[in-house]
């Protein structure tokens, strides 16, 4: 309980710090500022991991660092989608920090809920490992199949409903979400962006939580890995905004990682509940495999773009496809 209370307090303090920094003076974030804040948050995550390793033991420490690497790599895909949402809705530079912070806060809340549900399910039914594993394998296959596509608004039923049923202004109204226009209350594009970010976070939580449960069963480690991976997203967004387009094999690499963890989850169930002779993948091996895939993915991407500079990376899609895209009405059509 002490670990939980102290870690939650640190996470909340860092989140408040982020809100204060971003809200005090809305502005465009430059590379230098983004690099400083990114280094700060990564350093905090590493220092926490070292302290946790010393106090809790090498096994728990390895599980934390492996979970952190998994969540950090998946969070880069989050950034891809955030970039797409920002561009689609033409979010002004001065509002982008606020949108990112809302997305991070929403993601943290959703992950806490999914962690609690996942831990309870795994504690009650060991076969949930198989369900999680199959879901990750399915996600990996879909992500690989649609690796050259980007998510569409038509994939998101919540956003589609909001756009089709709620009247909206054509332009942003500062930081306001709802304004009065012609005697009635209408939403602003910022409200729609918040809905897009929050509903997208739900989809990311559905694969990131089972993925980290494939590394450890400890709900605290799952929470800590998620929280520290998400906290630095605001700064990381501005730091690697330009680099994202060059990671042309990122979706392929993430699909390999998700598929690997999915198989690991199924092997864990078979090893513990069917036959101990069935091999079990140690956490140390998982860490090496995941880091190796990320390294190969990054190097291969940069080499590919160097020889084919016209290529651009895509976030990949799990839901929908080219033939499923539904036409969307713009705010001016209402």
HUNOR-V521820 format. One record per helix or strand of 2 or more residues. SS is the DSSP state (H for helix, E for strand). FROM is the first residue (numbers start at 1). LEN is the number of residues. Records with the same first field share a line. If there is no record, write none. Layout:
SS=FROM-LEN  FROM-LEN
This chain:
H=2-23  31-26  58-31  93-32  128-18  153-3  157-9  189-25  219-13  233-7  241-4  250-24  283-25  322-3  331-3
E=178-4  184-4
